[in-house]
Amino acid sequence: MKKLTILMSALFISVTASHALIMPNFSGDMGLLGNITLPVSLDAQTYVAGQLDCGDHVLIRGEFAVNATNLQNLIAEPTAINATFNIRELSITGTFATTHMVHYITAFLGEYEPAGSDIFLKRQFGLNNMLPSLTESWFGVNGASAYPSYGIGGAYAGKIGDNNAIGVYVFKNSDIVTSSNSIATNLRLGTSLTNFCADLTSGMNFIYSTDTSFFSIDEISLHFGLTMLAGNVNVFCVFIEAGIGDFGLSTSGGVNLEADSIYLFIEPRVSLAGWQIQPSVFCLPFASIDKMIFLYYPQSVAEDSSMANALLGANLTVYNDSLYFLESNFTVGSHLTFGLPGTNLLSVAENIASGNLHPQLSVSPFISVAFMGGNAKAAASIDLLNLSNIRTGALRFMIGFKTTL
């Protein structure tokens, strides 16, 4: 892995040097979020992402994130390590066109166009954000993907005309869902029409136990993902995200469906007199929720081996993003969320029958204001069913800022 990282860095330098005489176009984003949980615990997340367009034929992308925890202990323990640095993406893309297609060949390190995000559709078709407000993330450009993975490898994407795209990915994957090393292959199909867009991904992970057993495949894991938005976004539409992150086929002949890797999010969206009304039902793995700001689960549930590592729930989001004050656009709204942490789609009946439930009912008001060329946001989340034990994270406050570089 270290040698591959060095090779990627050398490739970045050589490509940059070869285009030194061409003035590259730069664009980027950055964000900073502070999160206060009672009893007082101050965490922060920040990311910086940028893209260099070198002569319309080479794209260089970089995205870096820092996650800092327990900042309130800095005075007592100024030398303690309380932050982690993460390379979210390093990639080099070469692009060229033929008669009916535009081709993109990429070498990458990190989380590159993961299933369940909308980044592939954005890059291929220039679409706006379509992911639910409830699953909002400040962890980077990709946000919170339904099937998070991290690896190093290559990808090919081809845009066919104005409405269709195909992608093929091969990479060494440090799989966050299966907690194992694997060689992953993905096939992706994307389409964008007037009132319909979809991103369909399917793939295989060839899982091996250690780095020394590369040619000894222990298990083949299948995964599938769908992100879809159908309808008129100005009147009525439906967002659907669904998939399976880990359907294992053992070399000994066994079959295993990892229920915690099943993800589902269904959200009808109604636009009425400037207000957006969005009810939803969902089941999401903890690995995805870790990057979201409005959804959470108690650590005691995650550490309980009898509970699932997933959150089953329902939500109602209402907001208005067309308000103005002193010539500044702002958004105001709220989430009302009922959740059952430690419960997935297959364990819900058993948990209800046994009474092994940890229900949440959270109200999460938020406001977002255009400010200094960016966007400032403040939010709170109150778990009405667990206020008696605020140590579970039942009361949280968030403030953040995003801007375009």
FISEVO-253517 format. One record per residue (C-alpha): x, y, z; residue number from 1; residue in three letters. Coordinates in nm, 4 decimals, padded with zeros to 6 digits. Each point is the difference from the previous one (the first is absolute). Last residue first. Layout:
{gudo {X Y Z} NUM "ALA"} ...
//
This chain:
{gudo {-01.2853 02.8364 -00.3375} 405 "LEU"} {gudo {-00.3686 -00.0724 00.0548} 404 "THR"} {gudo {-00.1242 00.0357 00.3560} 403 "THR"} {gudo {-00.1388 -00.2024 00.2870} 402 "LYS"} {gudo {-00.0527 00.1096 00.3616} 401 "PHE"} {gudo {-00.1096 -00.1880 00.3083} 400 "GLY"} {gudo {-00.1871 00.0046 00.3281} 399 "ILE"} {gudo {-00.1354 -00.3031 00.1804} 398 "MET"} {gudo {-00.1709 -00.0531 00.3348} 397 "PHE"} {gudo {-00.0796 -00.3374 00.1565} 396 "ARG"} {gudo {-00.2339 -00.1329 00.2703} 395 "LEU"} {gudo {-00.0766 -00.3732 00.0159} 394 "ALA"} {gudo {00.3667 -00.0918 -00.0382} 393 "GLY"} {gudo {-00.0276 -00.3045 00.2264} 392 "THR"} {gudo {00.1425 00.1997 00.2920} 391 "ARG"} {gudo {-00.3221 00.2011 -00.0009} 390 "ILE"} {gudo {-00.1724 -00.2737 00.1985} 389 "ASN"} {gudo {-00.3369 00.1384 00.1100} 388 "SER"} {gudo {-00.0287 00.1650 -00.3412} 387 "LEU"} {gudo {-00.0437 -00.3413 -00.1609} 386 "ASN"} {gudo {-00.3490 00.0021 -00.1521} 385 "LEU"} {gudo {00.0074 00.3626 -00.1191} 384 "LEU"} {gudo {00.3278 -00.0392 -00.1891} 383 "ASP"} {gudo {00.0908 00.3632 -00.0687} 382 "ILE"} {gudo {00.2072 00.1001 -00.3023} 381 "SER"} {gudo {00.1224 00.3516 -00.0660} 380 "ALA"} {gudo {00.1028 00.1762 -00.3182} 379 "ALA"} {gudo {00.2025 00.2939 -00.1289} 378 "ALA"} {gudo {00.1171 00.0506 -00.3571} 377 "LYS"} {gudo {00.2156 00.2563 -00.1784} 376 "ALA"} {gudo {00.0221 -00.0040 -00.3812} 375 "ASN"} {gudo {00.2694 00.1581 -00.2088} 374 "GLY"} {gudo {00.0833 00.3242 -00.1754} 373 "GLY"} {gudo {00.0148 00.1933 00.3242} 372 "MET"} {gudo {-00.3286 -00.1435 00.1352} 371 "PHE"} {gudo {-00.3008 -00.1696 -00.1605} 370 "ALA"} {gudo {-00.2003 -00.1246 00.2984} 369 "VAL"} {gudo {-00.1040 -00.3486 00.1161} 368 "SER"} {gudo {-00.2354 -00.0719 00.2885} 367 "ILE"} {gudo {-00.0708 -00.3296 00.1738} 366 "PHE"} {gudo {-00.2536 -00.1609 00.2318} 365 "PRO"} {gudo {00.0654 -00.3640 00.1004} 364 "SER"} {gudo {-00.2760 -00.1699 00.2009} 363 "VAL"} {gudo {00.0932 -00.3529 00.0984} 362 "SER"} {gudo {-00.2084 -00.2974 00.1069} 361 "LEU"} {gudo {00.2257 -00.2930 00.0857} 360 "GLN"} {gudo {-00.0910 -00.3582 00.0897} 359 "PRO"} {gudo {00.2480 -00.2444 00.1569} 358 "HIS"} {gudo {-00.1719 -00.3351 -00.0516} 357 "LEU"} {gudo {00.0459 -00.3524 00.1374} 356 "ASN"} {gudo {-00.3670 -00.0527 00.0797} 355 "GLY"} {gudo {00.0336 -00.3661 -00.0980} 354 "SER"} {gudo {-00.2818 00.0110 -00.2560} 353 "ALA"} {gudo {00.1082 00.3423 -00.1290} 352 "ILE"} {gudo {00.3608 -00.1127 -00.0330} 351 "ASN"} {gudo {-00.1010 -00.3178 -00.1864} 350 "GLU"} {gudo {-00.2233 00.1902 -00.2444} 349 "ALA"} {gudo {00.2705 00.2640 -00.0661} 348 "VAL"} {gudo {00.2839 -00.2480 -00.0555} 347 "SER"} {gudo {-00.0211 -00.0402 -00.3781} 346 "LEU"} {gudo {-00.0438 00.3662 -00.0942} 345 "LEU"} {gudo {00.2651 00.1186 00.2449} 344 "ASN"} {gudo {-00.0113 00.0919 00.3687} 343 "THR"} {gudo {00.2814 00.1196 00.2279} 342 "GLY"} {gudo {-00.1256 00.3580 -00.0105} 341 "PRO"} {gudo {-00.3795 00.0244 -00.0272} 340 "LEU"} {gudo {-00.0787 00.3453 -00.1348} 339 "GLY"} {gudo {-00.2743 00.2603 -00.0130} 338 "PHE"} {gudo {00.1034 00.3269 -00.1627} 337 "THR"} {gudo {-00.1639 00.3424 -00.0195} 336 "LEU"} {gudo {00.2273 00.2153 -00.2153} 335 "HIS"} {gudo {-00.0211 00.3786 -00.0096} 334 "SER"} {gudo {00.0019 00.3028 -00.2267} 333 "GLY"} {gudo {00.1489 00.3371 -00.0851} 332 "VAL"} {gudo {00.1961 00.0952 -00.3097} 331 "THR"} {gudo {00.1582 00.3362 -00.0714} 330 "PHE"} {gudo {00.0624 00.2334 -00.2914} 329 "ASN"} {gudo {00.1593 00.3314 00.0869} 328 "SER"} {gudo {-00.1391 00.3304 -00.1308} 327 "GLU"} {gudo {-00.0566 00.1286 00.3545} 326 "LEU"} {gudo {-00.2155 -00.3071 00.0692} 325 "PHE"} {gudo {-00.1155 -00.2418 -00.2688} 324 "TYR"} {gudo {-00.1865 -00.3324 00.0021} 323 "LEU"} {gudo {-00.0026 -00.2499 -00.2857} 322 "SER"} {gudo {00.1473 -00.3043 00.1751} 321 "ASP"} {gudo {-00.3109 -00.0997 00.1964} 320 "ASN"} {gudo {00.0123 -00.3142 00.2117} 319 "TYR"} {gudo {-00.1985 -00.3015 00.1185} 318 "VAL"} {gudo {00.1595 -00.3410 00.0605} 317 "THR"} {gudo {-00.2002 -00.2924 00.1399} 316 "LEU"} {gudo {00.1897 -00.3116 00.0996} 315 "ASN"} {gudo {-00.0321 -00.3745 00.0454} 314 "ALA"} {gudo {00.2334 -00.2558 00.1528} 313 "GLY"} {gudo {00.2276 -00.3014 -00.0042} 312 "LEU"} {gudo {00.3609 00.0540 00.1081} 311 "LEU"} {gudo {00.2694 -00.2607 -00.0607} 310 "ALA"} {gudo {00.2772 -00.1867 00.1795} 309 "ASN"} {gudo {-00.2398 -00.2642 00.1292} 308 "ALA"} {gudo {-00.0251 -00.0691 00.3711} 307 "MET"} {gudo {00.1033 -00.3114 00.1938} 306 "SER"} {gudo {00.3679 00.0981 -00.0196} 305 "SER"} {gudo {-00.0663 00.3163 00.2031} 304 "ASP"} {gudo {00.2872 00.2423 -00.0705} 303 "GLU"} {gudo {-00.1956 00.1917 -00.2643} 302 "ALA"} {gudo {-00.2962 00.0264 00.2361} 301 "VAL"} {gudo {00.2143 00.1407 00.2819} 300 "SER"} {gudo {00.1478 00.2525 -00.2446} 299 "GLN"} {gudo {-00.3440 00.1526 -00.0387} 298 "PRO"} {gudo {-00.1091 00.0561 -00.3631} 297 "TYR"} {gudo {-00.0021 00.3103 -00.2185} 296 "TYR"} {gudo {-00.1867 00.1649 -00.2864} 295 "LEU"} {gudo {00.0080 00.3780 -00.0513} 294 "PHE"} {gudo {00.3706 00.0569 -00.0737} 293 "ILE"} {gudo {00.0766 -00.2950 -00.2257} 292 "MET"} {gudo {00.3461 -00.1545 -00.0435} 291 "LYS"} {gudo {-00.0346 -00.2756 00.2633} 290 "ASP"} {gudo {-00.3471 -00.0727 -00.1419} 289 "ILE"} {gudo {00.1587 -00.1781 -00.2979} 288 "SER"} {gudo {00.2021 -00.2498 00.2053} 287 "ALA"} {gudo {-00.3014 -00.0336 00.2353} 286 "PHE"} {gudo {-00.1916 -00.1604 -00.2855} 285 "PRO"} {gudo {-00.3210 00.1677 -00.1231} 284 "LEU"} {gudo {-00.3677 -00.0993 00.0017} 283 "CYS"} {gudo {-00.2377 00.2686 -00.1192} 282 "PHE"} {gudo {-00.3525 00.1366 -00.0213} 281 "VAL"} {gudo {-00.0693 00.3493 -00.1295} 280 "SER"} {gudo {-00.2281 00.3038 00.0097} 279 "PRO"} {gudo {00.1176 00.3055 -00.1990} 278 "GLN"} {gudo {-00.1934 00.3260 -00.0068} 277 "ILE"} {gudo {00.1816 00.2874 -00.1742} 276 "GLN"} {gudo {-00.1602 00.3403 00.0496} 275 "TRP"} {gudo {-00.0012 00.2684 -00.2713} 274 "GLY"} {gudo {-00.3763 -00.0126 -00.0514} 273 "ALA"} {gudo {-00.0015 -00.3825 -00.0069} 272 "LEU"} {gudo {00.2860 -00.2221 -00.1170} 271 "SER"} {gudo {-00.0594 -00.3665 00.0852} 270 "VAL"} {gudo {00.2746 -00.2596 00.0331} 269 "ARG"} {gudo {-00.0576 -00.3742 00.0454} 268 "PRO"} {gudo {00.2941 -00.1576 00.1883} 267 "GLU"} {gudo {00.1055 -00.3653 00.0001} 266 "ILE"} {gudo {00.3350 -00.0896 00.1575} 265 "PHE"} {gudo {00.1234 -00.3581 00.0154} 264 "LEU"} {gudo {00.3251 -00.1620 00.1003} 263 "TYR"} {gudo {00.0797 -00.3654 00.0558} 262 "ILE"} {gudo {00.3531 -00.0303 00.1408} 261 "SER"} {gudo {-00.1224 -00.0847 00.3507} 260 "ASP"} {gudo {-00.1756 -00.3075 -00.1394} 259 "ALA"} {gudo {00.3255 -00.1624 -00.1096} 258 "GLU"} {gudo {-00.1318 -00.2650 -00.2396} 257 "LEU"} {gudo {00.2094 -00.3137 00.0171} 256 "ASN"} {gudo {00.0194 -00.2904 -00.2437} 255 "VAL"} {gudo {00.2182 -00.3053 00.0630} 254 "GLY"} {gudo {00.1719 -00.2044 -00.2704} 253 "GLY"} {gudo {00.3463 -00.0372 00.1514} 252 "SER"} {gudo {00.1264 00.2908 -00.2126} 251 "THR"} {gudo {-00.2520 00.2156 00.1892} 250 "SER"} {gudo {-00.2523 00.2121 -00.1898} 249 "LEU"} {gudo {-00.0697 00.3174 00.1952} 248 "GLY"} {gudo {-00.2709 00.2602 -00.0567} 247 "PHE"} {gudo {00.1521 00.3148 00.1460} 246 "ASP"} {gudo {-00.1027 00.3573 -00.0821} 245 "GLY"} {gudo {-00.3577 -00.0580 -00.1061} 244 "ILE"} {gudo {-00.1915 00.2796 -00.1670} 243 "GLY"} {gudo {-00.2594 00.2727 00.0002} 242 "ALA"} {gudo {-00.0248 00.3758 -00.0426} 241 "GLU"} {gudo {-00.3308 00.1359 -00.1222} 240 "ILE"} {gudo {-00.1027 00.3636 -00.0476} 239 "PHE"} {gudo {-00.3552 00.0715 -00.1138} 238 "VAL"} {gudo {-00.1206 00.3149 -00.1754} 237 "CYS"} {gudo {-00.2753 00.2577 00.0245} 236 "PHE"} {gudo {-00.0309 00.3644 -00.1100} 235 "VAL"} {gudo {00.3298 00.1830 -00.0620} 234 "ASN"} {gudo {00.2061 -00.3208 00.0061} 233 "VAL"} {gudo {-00.2140 -00.1448 -00.2804} 232 "ASN"} {gudo {00.0090 -00.3778 00.0229} 231 "GLY"} {gudo {00.2487 -00.2805 00.0571} 230 "ALA"} {gudo {00.3220 00.0092 00.2030} 229 "LEU"} {gudo {00.2043 -00.3198 00.0200} 228 "MET"} {gudo {00.3030 -00.1388 00.1836} 227 "THR"} {gudo {00.0404 -00.3769 -00.0333} 226 "LEU"} {gudo {00.2630 -00.2276 00.1512} 225 "GLY"} {gudo {00.1109 -00.3604 -00.0212} 224 "PHE"} {gudo {00.2699 -00.1983 00.1742} 223 "HIS"} {gudo {00.1424 -00.3485 -00.0380} 222 "LEU"} {gudo {00.2615 -00.1552 00.2274} 221 "SER"} {gudo {00.2269 -00.2812 -00.1130} 220 "ILE"} {gudo {00.1681 -00.1800 00.2854} 219 "GLU"} {gudo {00.3313 -00.1445 00.1132} 218 "ASP"} {gudo {00.2013 00.0723 -00.3157} 217 "ILE"} {gudo {00.3552 -00.1300 00.0322} 216 "SER"} {gudo {00.2040 00.1790 -00.2671} 215 "PHE"} {gudo {00.0464 00.3134 00.2111} 214 "PHE"} {gudo {00.0784 -00.1976 00.3128} 213 "SER"} {gudo {00.2907 00.2135 00.1246} 212 "THR"} {gudo {-00.2038 00.3185 00.0394} 211 "ASP"} {gudo {-00.2299 -00.1797 00.2398} 210 "THR"} {gudo {-00.3389 -00.1755 00.0051} 209 "SER"} {gudo {-00.1107 00.0193 -00.3621} 208 "TYR"} {gudo {-00.3260 00.1335 -00.1424} 207 "ILE"} {gudo {-00.0785 00.0167 -00.3720} 206 "PHE"} {gudo {-00.2557 00.2800 00.0046} 205 "ASN"} {gudo {-00.2564 00.0026 -00.2797} 204 "MET"} {gudo {-00.2026 00.2787 -00.1557} 203 "GLY"} {gudo {-00.3277 00.1656 -00.0851} 202 "SER"} {gudo {-00.0803 00.3686 -00.0353} 201 "THR"} {gudo {-00.3100 00.1769 -00.1338} 200 "LEU"} {gudo {-00.0163 00.3807 -00.0087} 199 "ASP"} {gudo {-00.3333 00.1502 -00.0996} 198 "ALA"} {gudo {-00.1519 00.3184 -00.1352} 197 "CYS"} {gudo {-00.3586 00.0783 -00.0995} 196 "PHE"} {gudo {-00.2091 00.3053 -00.0781} 195 "ASN"} {gudo {00.1924 00.1468 -00.2962} 194 "THR"} {gudo {00.2374 -00.2929 -00.0470} 193 "LEU"} {gudo {00.3275 -00.0973 00.1680} 192 "SER"} {gudo {00.1430 -00.3507 -00.0172} 191 "THR"} {gudo {00.2734 -00.1888 00.1793} 190 "GLY"} {gudo {00.1299 -00.3546 -00.0217} 189 "LEU"} {gudo {00.2789 -00.1358 00.2184} 188 "ARG"} {gudo {00.2037 -00.3195 00.0049} 187 "LEU"} {gudo {00.2198 -00.0575 00.3017} 186 "ASN"} {gudo {00.2963 -00.2269 00.0702} 185 "THR"} {gudo {00.1578 -00.0338 00.3440} 184 "ALA"} {gudo {00.3187 -00.1695 00.1143} 183 "ILE"} {gudo {-00.0412 -00.0606 00.3679} 182 "SER"} {gudo {00.1179 00.0760 00.3500} 181 "ASN"} {gudo {-00.2423 -00.0477 00.2865} 180 "SER"} {gudo {-00.2265 00.1914 00.2367} 179 "SER"} {gudo {-00.3073 -00.1044 -00.2059} 178 "THR"} {gudo {-00.1516 00.3492 -00.0078} 177 "VAL"} {gudo {00.3167 00.2104 00.0116} 176 "ILE"} {gudo {00.1663 -00.2002 -00.2777} 175 "ASP"} {gudo {00.3665 00.0780 -00.0450} 174 "SER"} {gudo {-00.0344 -00.0407 -00.3761} 173 "ASN"} {gudo {00.2649 -00.0663 -00.2587} 172 "LYS"} {gudo {-00.1580 00.1451 -00.3101} 171 "PHE"} {gudo {-00.1810 -00.0681 -00.3276} 170 "VAL"} {gudo {-00.2754 00.2363 -00.1177} 169 "TYR"} {gudo {-00.2134 00.0069 -00.3175} 168 "VAL"} {gudo {-00.2375 00.2882 -00.0792} 167 "GLY"} {gudo {-00.2761 00.0647 -00.2516} 166 "ILE"} {gudo {-00.1813 00.3207 -00.0887} 165 "ALA"} {gudo {-00.3280 00.1049 -00.1592} 164 "ASN"} {gudo {-00.1892 00.3219 -00.0753} 163 "ASN"} {gudo {00.2054 00.2444 -00.2054} 162 "ASP"} {gudo {00.1619 -00.2394 -00.2463} 161 "GLY"} {gudo {00.1726 -00.3001 00.1550} 160 "ILE"} {gudo {00.2252 00.1081 00.2849} 159 "LYS"} {gudo {00.2708 -00.2574 00.0621} 158 "GLY"} {gudo {00.1624 -00.0737 00.3315} 157 "ALA"} {gudo {00.3108 -00.2091 00.0687} 156 "TYR"} {gudo {00.1414 -00.0584 00.3441} 155 "ALA"} {gudo {00.3280 -00.0850 00.1690} 154 "GLY"} {gudo {00.1325 -00.1138 00.3340} 153 "GLY"} {gudo {00.0501 00.0883 00.3637} 152 "ILE"} {gudo {-00.2557 -00.0580 00.2739} 151 "GLY"} {gudo {-00.2649 00.1204 00.2402} 150 "TYR"} {gudo {-00.3599 -00.1121 00.0250} 149 "SER"} {gudo {-00.3267 00.1464 00.1288} 148 "PRO"} {gudo {-00.3215 -00.1618 -00.1312} 147 "TYR"} {gudo {-00.2858 00.2415 00.0642} 146 "ALA"} {gudo {00.2255 00.3004 -00.0463} 145 "SER"} {gudo {00.0155 00.2878 00.2463} 144 "ALA"} {gudo {00.1419 00.3136 -00.1592} 143 "GLY"} {gudo {00.1864 -00.0452 -00.3260} 142 "ASN"} {gudo {00.1262 00.3596 00.0122} 141 "VAL"} {gudo {00.1309 -00.0308 00.3535} 140 "GLY"} {gudo {-00.0895 -00.1044 00.3548} 139 "PHE"} {gudo {-00.2578 00.2708 00.0530} 138 "TRP"} {gudo {-00.2920 -00.2404 -00.0465} 137 "SER"} {gudo {-00.3711 00.0402 -00.0641} 136 "GLU"} {gudo {-00.1993 -00.3223 00.0337} 135 "THR"} {gudo {-00.3173 00.1813 00.1109} 134 "LEU"} {gudo {00.0237 00.2481 -00.2888} 133 "SER"} {gudo {-00.0471 -00.2902 -00.2392} 132 "PRO"} {gudo {00.2441 -00.0394 -00.2927} 131 "LEU"} {gudo {-00.0811 00.1745 -00.3295} 130 "MET"} {gudo {00.2777 00.2584 -00.0234} 129 "ASN"} {gudo {00.0001 00.1747 -00.3362} 128 "ASN"} {gudo {00.0738 -00.1813 -00.3245} 127 "LEU"} {gudo {00.3024 00.0723 -00.2199} 126 "GLY"} {gudo {-00.0579 -00.3111 -00.2141} 125 "PHE"} {gudo {00.3125 -00.2144 00.0396} 124 "GLN"} {gudo {00.1522 00.1551 00.3099} 123 "ARG"} {gudo {-00.3277 00.0548 00.1838} 122 "LYS"} {gudo {-00.1324 -00.3451 -00.0920} 121 "LEU"} {gudo {00.3176 -00.1651 00.1324} 120 "PHE"} {gudo {-00.0051 00.2157 00.3169} 119 "ILE"} {gudo {-00.3537 -00.1007 00.0987} 118 "ASP"} {gudo {00.1077 -00.2278 00.2841} 117 "SER"} {gudo {-00.1490 -00.3447 00.0535} 116 "GLY"} {gudo {00.2862 -00.1865 -00.1634} 115 "ALA"} {gudo {00.3356 00.1703 00.0500} 114 "PRO"} {gudo {00.1466 00.2437 -00.2577} 113 "GLU"} {gudo {00.3614 -00.0411 00.1171} 112 "TYR"} {gudo {00.0621 -00.0503 00.3715} 111 "GLU"} {gudo {00.3772 00.0070 00.0183} 110 "GLY"} {gudo {00.2784 -00.0328 -00.2580} 109 "LEU"} {gudo {-00.0652 00.0394 -00.3691} 108 "PHE"} {gudo {00.1117 -00.0655 -00.3567} 107 "ALA"} {gudo {-00.2574 00.1171 -00.2523} 106 "THR"} {gudo {-00.0879 -00.0463 -00.3674} 105 "ILE"} {gudo {-00.2863 00.2211 -00.1242} 104 "TYR"} {gudo {-00.1544 -00.0372 -00.3482} 103 "HIS"} {gudo {-00.2457 00.2302 -00.1802} 102 "VAL"} {gudo {-00.2198 -00.1817 -00.2481} 101 "MET"} {gudo {-00.1716 00.0238 -00.3396} 100 "HIS"} {gudo {00.2827 00.0816 -00.2405} 99 "THR"} {gudo {00.2925 -00.0352 00.2382} 98 "THR"} {gudo {00.1029 00.2217 00.2901} 97 "ALA"} {gudo {00.2937 00.0044 00.2390} 96 "PHE"} {gudo {00.0487 00.0186 00.3752} 95 "THR"} {gudo {00.2848 -00.0847 00.2357} 94 "GLY"} {gudo {-00.0874 -00.0096 00.3650} 93 "THR"} {gudo {00.2398 00.0187 00.2926} 92 "ILE"} {gudo {-00.1348 -00.0708 00.3476} 91 "SER"} {gudo {00.0658 00.0609 00.3671} 90 "LEU"} {gudo {-00.3066 -00.0403 00.2175} 89 "GLU"} {gudo {-00.1077 00.0029 00.3643} 88 "ARG"} {gudo {00.3528 00.0182 00.1340} 87 "ILE"} {gudo {-00.0655 -00.0100 00.3742} 86 "ASN"} {gudo {00.1534 00.1833 00.2924} 85 "PHE"} {gudo {-00.1032 -00.1003 00.3516} 84 "THR"} {gudo {-00.0231 00.2323 00.3000} 83 "ALA"} {gudo {00.0214 -00.0336 00.3788} 82 "ASN"} {gudo {00.3601 -00.1032 00.0619} 81 "ILE"} {gudo {00.0858 00.1218 00.3487} 80 "ALA"} {gudo {00.2769 00.2596 00.0423} 79 "THR"} {gudo {-00.2268 00.2759 00.1389} 78 "PRO"} {gudo {-00.1567 -00.2320 00.2590} 77 "GLU"} {gudo {-00.1916 00.2136 00.2529} 76 "ALA"} {gudo {-00.0307 00.2987 -00.2340} 75 "ILE"} {gudo {-00.0791 -00.2098 -00.3058} 74 "LEU"} {gudo {-00.2680 -00.2035 00.1808} 73 "ASN"} {gudo {-00.2915 00.2050 -00.1426} 72 "GLN"} {gudo {00.1124 -00.1096 -00.3473} 71 "LEU"} {gudo {-00.1325 -00.3489 00.0681} 70 "ASN"} {gudo {00.0042 -00.0970 -00.3682} 69 "THR"} {gudo {00.1575 00.1369 -00.3176} 68 "ALA"} {gudo {-00.0769 -00.1414 -00.3451} 67 "ASN"} {gudo {00.2207 00.1379 -00.2772} 66 "VAL"} {gudo {-00.0845 -00.0462 -00.3675} 65 "ALA"} {gudo {00.1888 00.0166 -00.3285} 64 "PHE"} {gudo {-00.1234 00.0041 -00.3591} 63 "GLU"} {gudo {00.2139 00.0111 -00.3109} 62 "GLY"} {gudo {-00.0890 -00.0046 -00.3662} 61 "ARG"} {gudo {00.2200 00.0268 -00.3088} 60 "ILE"} {gudo {-00.1789 00.0197 -00.3344} 59 "LEU"} {gudo {00.1920 -00.0436 -00.3266} 58 "VAL"} {gudo {-00.1324 00.0635 -00.3527} 57 "HIS"} {gudo {-00.1615 00.3439 00.0263} 56 "ASP"} {gudo {00.3421 00.1715 00.0208} 55 "GLY"} {gudo {00.0657 -00.0826 00.3618} 54 "CYS"} {gudo {-00.3239 00.0174 00.1992} 53 "ASP"} {gudo {00.1110 00.0055 00.3614} 52 "LEU"} {gudo {-00.2592 -00.1070 00.2566} 51 "GLN"} {gudo {-00.0163 00.0758 00.3699} 50 "GLY"} {gudo {-00.1432 -00.1331 00.3237} 49 "ALA"} {gudo {00.0587 00.1211 00.3553} 48 "VAL"} {gudo {-00.1639 -00.1636 00.2994} 47 "TYR"} {gudo {-00.0788 00.0837 00.3593} 46 "THR"} {gudo {-00.1631 -00.1861 00.2857} 45 "GLN"} {gudo {-00.0159 00.1128 00.3601} 44 "ALA"} {gudo {-00.0819 -00.1546 00.3365} 43 "ASP"} {gudo {-00.0820 00.1665 00.3302} 42 "LEU"} {gudo {-00.1258 -00.2117 00.2889} 41 "SER"} {gudo {-00.1908 00.1728 00.2771} 40 "VAL"} {gudo {-00.2466 -00.2341 00.1659} 39 "PRO"} {gudo {-00.1591 00.0671 -00.2430} 38 "LEU"} {gudo {00.1116 -00.0147 -00.3623} 37 "THR"} {gudo {00.1520 00.2900 -00.1925} 36 "ILE"} {gudo {00.0780 -00.0458 -00.3713} 35 "ASN"} {gudo {00.2074 00.2467 -00.1996} 34 "GLY"} {gudo {-00.0040 -00.0202 -00.3780} 33 "LEU"} {gudo {00.2480 00.1409 -00.2506} 32 "LEU"} {gudo {-00.0310 -00.0214 -00.3771} 31 "GLY"} {gudo {00.2102 00.0511 -00.3095} 30 "MET"} {gudo {-00.0649 -00.0112 -00.3711} 29 "ASP"} {gudo {00.2065 00.0170 -00.3155} 28 "GLY"} {gudo {00.0679 00.1335 -00.3446} 27 "SER"} {gudo {00.3264 00.0529 -00.1829} 26 "PHE"} {gudo {00.0572 00.0562 -00.3719} 25 "ASN"} {gudo {00.3508 -00.0933 -00.1058} 24 "PRO"} {gudo {00.2337 00.2418 -00.1828} 23 "MET"} {gudo {00.1791 -00.2217 -00.2498} 22 "ILE"} {gudo {00.3807 00.0165 -00.0078} 21 "LEU"} {gudo {00.0252 -00.2242 00.3064} 20 "ALA"} {gudo {-00.2089 -00.2695 -00.1626} 19 "HIS"} {gudo {00.2703 -00.2678 -00.0083} 18 "SER"} {gudo {00.1036 00.1023 00.3520} 17 "ALA"} {gudo {-00.3492 -00.0592 00.1386} 16 "THR"} {gudo {-00.0155 -00.3424 -00.1624} 15 "VAL"} {gudo {00.3404 -00.0938 00.1395} 14 "SER"} {gudo {-00.0849 00.1198 00.3508} 13 "ILE"} {gudo {-00.3325 -00.1826 00.0153} 12 "PHE"} {gudo {00.1590 -00.3194 -00.1333} 11 "LEU"} {gudo {00.2683 00.0194 00.2667} 10 "ALA"} {gudo {-00.2673 00.0331 00.2673} 9 "SER"} {gudo {-00.1892 -00.3028 -00.1358} 8 "MET"} {gudo {00.3202 -00.2060 -00.0026} 7 "LEU"} {gudo {00.0720 00.0987 00.3600} 6 "ILE"} {gudo {-00.3515 -00.1116 00.0992} 5 "THR"} {gudo {00.0488 -00.3295 -00.1847} 4 "LEU"} {gudo {00.3255 -00.0606 00.1826} 3 "LYS"} {gudo {-00.1666 00.0649 00.3362} 2 "LYS"} {gudo {-00.2863 -00.2367 -00.0822} 1 "MET"} 
//
